[in-house]
């Protein structure tokens, strides 16, 4: 048993007790435990305990152990993920969390201009599988927000900061051969 010397430890009269663990099968009565607690509380008030130093007098050598075999007893997440779609709880929650988009079918009464097509694309109404053979691909549109920053300097030396937010379309394509492509409003830099 040692006395702790930090100011907070002195304030609360803390000590440290270093001991070895008793065998699992040996029983200790409640009276012995209560006596031990009272003994430790009495020691906390005594100042003649040796302070816990940086250099220990006794070292405990940790014995070598046998080779350990690790076994994973966790949930098989891949199986759970595959079975999730068939569960009643998922079907019930999916109606709220993943609402099915209404199908929009038919031809427009008048020809669509670029703005109309853009709105339909970013609303997800033109997502799907297109093309045949080598050109078969999946297309997924989304709307992306961009912020342009620039600054101007007035004649008197004051700087004016400008921010402009704008939205643009982005199309992700995945082809049958595994090739992917993302088309944006920006011109592709030559490699």
N, C-alpha and C positions, 0 to 999 in steps of 0.2 A: 504494500500500500504506500502511496506517495501523495504528497501535498502538491496541488497545482498552484502556480505562482502568478498567473495572469491576473490583472486587477479585477476583472469580472468574476473570476473563479474565487478570489479572496473574499469578495463581497458576499458571495453566496455560500462560502465555506465548502467548496467542492474538493473532493479527493478522487484519486483514480485507484481502482483495484484491479490488479492483474492476477489472473488465476487460470487454472487448467480446468477443462470441462470434466464433470463426473461421468461415469459410465451410465448409459441409458437405463440399464436394469436396476441400478441402485436407487432406492427410495429415500427421500429425506422428509422427516415429519414437519408439520406446520410450526411446531414449537421451536425446532432447530432453525428454521428459516426466519422466524420472528426474532430469535436471539441474535442471529447474524445481522439482521437489518438494524437492530438497536445498537449492536456493537459498532457497525459502520457509522451510524449517526453520531455516536459518541466520539469516534476518531476524528470526525470532521471538525470538531471544536478544538482539538488539541493542536498546538503549534510545534510540538517536538517531532512530528512526522518529517521524514526526509523529503525535500522537494524533488519533483520529477525533473531530472536533468536531460541533457542531450546525449550523454554517454551512459548507456545502461550497464549495470554491474553484471547482469545475467542475460544471456541470450538463449532464446528458445529455437532450437534447430527444427525446422519443419521436415518431417520424415518424407522420404520419397514414396510416391504412391504408384499403384499399378497403372498400366496404360488404360486410358478411358475410351470407351466406345460410345460415341454420341448417337442418339436415336431421336429422330424428329417425330414428335407425337402431335404435331400441329394439324390444323385443318387442311385437307387437300384443296387448295384454293382453285385450281384449274377445274376439278370436278364440280365444285360448288358453283363456279361460274357457268359451267355447261348446264347444270341442273336448274339454275335460277330461273331461266326462261319458262320452264315447265311448272313452276310452283304457283299455287293459288295466290299467295301473298304478292308475288310479283305481278300477276295479272291484275290484281285489285289495285296495286299502287301505280301500275303503268298507266292506267286511265287518267290519273291525276298528274303524275310526273312527266309522262311522255304522251301528251294528247296526239291523236292521229290527225294529220293534216287532211283537210277536205280535198277531195280530188276535184280539179277544175278541168272540165272537158269541153270540147266543142271548138268551133272556129269563131273568131271575133267578127262582129258585124262590119267593121271597117278595118282597113289595114292599120297595123300598129306602127308607131314611129319609135325611134330609139329610146325615148323616155319611158314609154309603155313597156318595152321589152326589158329595160333595166329594172323597172319596178317588179315585173314578174320574176325576173331572175333572182334578185336579192330577196324576194319573198319566199324563195324555195319552190316556186311553182314550175320551174324549168329544170330542176335537178333530175337526174336519172341516167339510164344507160342509152347510149346512142351509137350509131354506126354499125358496120358489118366487117367481118374478117379482121384484117390487121388494124383497121381504123376503129374497131369497137372500143369504146371507152365509157367511163363513168364521169359525169360532170357534176360539180357541186359549186354553186354560186354563193357568195356572201358579200355583205356590205362592209367596207373598211373605212374607218375614220382616220384622216390625216390632218396634221397641224403644221402649217407653214409659219416659220419665224423669220422676220427680217427687221433690220433697224435702219433708220434714217437719221442723218445728223442735220440739224438746222444751222443757219448761218451764225447764230449766237452760241453755238457749241452744245446745245442741248440735244440729247439723243431721244428719239421716239422709237419705241419697240412696238412692232406689229405682230399680231398672231391672227391667222386665218384658219378656221376649221372647215374641212370639206370632206365629203364622202365620195368614195369611188367603189367600183365593182372589182371583185377578184374571183377568178374562175380556177378551180383546181381540177385537173384532169388526171385520171389514172387509166392507162391503156392496158389492153389484154396482155401485152408482153411484159408488163411490169414497169414500163417507163412512166414517169410522172412529170407533170408540167403545171406551173402556176402562172396564169396570165393576169397581168395587172394593167393599170393605165400608164405605167412608166415604160419608156422605151428600153429594151434590153441592151445592156452594154456589150459590145463585142469582146469576146474572150481573148 
